[in-house]
Amino acid sequence: MSSLALMRWLEAAPERYDAGMRLLTLGRAARAHAFVAAAAARRDAQVLEIGCGTGALTERLVAGGAQVTAVDQNPEMLERARARLAEVGVLDRVELVERTAAESDALPAASRDAVVASFALSEMSRDERRHLLRAARRVLRPGGVLVLADEVVPPPGLWRALHCGLRAPQALLGWLLVGAVSRPLSNLPAELVEAGFRVRARQRWLLGGLEACVAVPVEGGGASGG
Ligand SMILES: C[S@@+](CC[C@H](N)C(=O)[O-])C[C@H]1O[C@@H](n2cnc3c(N)ncnc32)[C@H](O)[C@@H]1O
């Protein structure tokens, strides 16, 4: 996986984003998308997607039968997603909304069967993620699922050591390119538990550097606040 900086550089020109993602994840982004869509999409499920980017996951969700509200803060990415979904003739099953994840509060409670995000949480601060996970819990209907895939810190071992060794050059690259550094998630399952979810399934790729989690709300669980 690349640094957040590299991601942002790719996002700055959405036409190179998809090819860049394929390259950077050695094709595993597509597997993560397939995993998320399989866990979240079913016929007429109402799905909220956070950080839809160019719509690669959105397209898979719709193919699985879902109606999707796809949110992104970047209008250029949304335009790219709109073009992609129009091209495959499924725009009528998707609402594309320019909005930040934090604004998910505006959605009605218990209005979605699934909330999903791929490669978006690692671009957020810890506070933004906490806020988003609480909002996700609120908008999920009973029986709903939260499905996330993202760049994570690999488990202890050789690959983590290598990963740590690469942090300094990555940080420098980030600083040079966009004045930012990458933030692979250090413990996604723990963040989910803290927000009041139970992790039902996990999958890892790229020697543990890419992880997907399927989580369900725990009755009465989660930190205080709404
Ligand atoms: C790395 S891209 C991933 C795009 C897509 N989900 C995928 O898997 O290819 C991250 C996307 O999340 C969006 N994003 C990042 N932080 C966000 C936030 N706080 N609110 C809304 N969108 C956000 C970015 O604009 C970008 O389009």
Ligand as a Chemical Component Dictionary entry (heavy atoms), coordinates in Angstrom:
data_LIG
# 
_chem_comp.id                   LIG 
_chem_comp.type                 NON-POLYMER 
_chem_comp.pdbx_formal_charge   0 
_chem_comp.three_letter_code    LIG 
# 
loop_
_chem_comp_atom.comp_id 
_chem_comp_atom.atom_id 
_chem_comp_atom.alt_atom_id 
_chem_comp_atom.type_symbol 
_chem_comp_atom.charge 
_chem_comp_atom.model_Cartn_x 
_chem_comp_atom.model_Cartn_y 
_chem_comp_atom.model_Cartn_z 
_chem_comp_atom.pdbx_ordinal 
LIG C1  C1  C 0  -8.632  6.324  -1.148 1  
LIG S1  S1  S 1  -10.149 6.912  -1.762 2  
LIG C2  C2  C 0  -11.118 5.420  -1.815 3  
LIG C3  C3  C 0  -12.222 5.502  -2.807 4  
LIG C4  C4  C 0  -13.068 4.241  -2.933 5  
LIG N1  N1  N 0  -13.818 3.991  -1.735 6  
LIG C5  C5  C 0  -12.225 3.048  -3.288 7  
LIG O1  O1  O 0  -12.212 2.069  -2.552 8  
LIG O2  O2  O -1 -11.580 3.077  -4.349 9  
LIG C6  C6  C 0  -10.819 7.735  -0.368 10 
LIG C7  C7  C 0  -12.038 8.561  -0.696 11 
LIG O3  O3  O 0  -12.595 8.971  0.544  12 
LIG C8  C8  C 0  -12.942 10.333 0.445  13 
LIG N2  N2  N 0  -12.905 10.886 1.802  14 
LIG C9  C9  C 0  -11.824 10.958 2.622  15 
LIG N3  N3  N 0  -12.165 11.501 3.789  16 
LIG C10 C10 C 0  -13.483 11.799 3.707  17 
LIG C11 C11 C 0  -14.414 12.391 4.592  18 
LIG N4  N4  N 0  -14.045 12.793 5.803  19 
LIG N5  N5  N 0  -15.701 12.544 4.172  20 
LIG C12 C12 C 0  -16.076 12.137 2.926  21 
LIG N6  N6  N 0  -15.230 11.582 2.043  22 
LIG C13 C13 C 0  -13.962 11.399 2.428  23 
LIG C14 C14 C 0  -11.922 10.950 -0.497 24 
LIG O4  O4  O 0  -12.416 12.133 -1.095 25 
LIG C15 C15 C 0  -11.721 9.816  -1.482 26 
LIG O5  O5  O 0  -12.587 9.926  -2.598 27 
# 
loop_
_chem_comp_bond.comp_id 
_chem_comp_bond.atom_id_1 
_chem_comp_bond.atom_id_2 
_chem_comp_bond.value_order 
_chem_comp_bond.pdbx_ordinal 
LIG C1  S1  SING 1  
LIG S1  C2  SING 2  
LIG S1  C6  SING 3  
LIG C2  C3  SING 4  
LIG C3  C4  SING 5  
LIG C4  N1  SING 6  
LIG C4  C5  SING 7  
LIG C5  O1  DOUB 8  
LIG C5  O2  SING 9  
LIG C6  C7  SING 10 
LIG C7  O3  SING 11 
LIG C7  C15 SING 12 
LIG O3  C8  SING 13 
LIG C8  N2  SING 14 
LIG C8  C14 SING 15 
LIG N2  C9  SING 16 
LIG N2  C13 SING 17 
LIG C9  N3  DOUB 18 
LIG N3  C10 SING 19 
LIG C10 C11 SING 20 
LIG C10 C13 DOUB 21 
LIG C11 N4  SING 22 
LIG C11 N5  DOUB 23 
LIG N5  C12 SING 24 
LIG C12 N6  DOUB 25 
LIG N6  C13 SING 26 
LIG C14 O4  SING 27 
LIG C14 C15 SING 28 
LIG C15 O5  SING 29 
# 
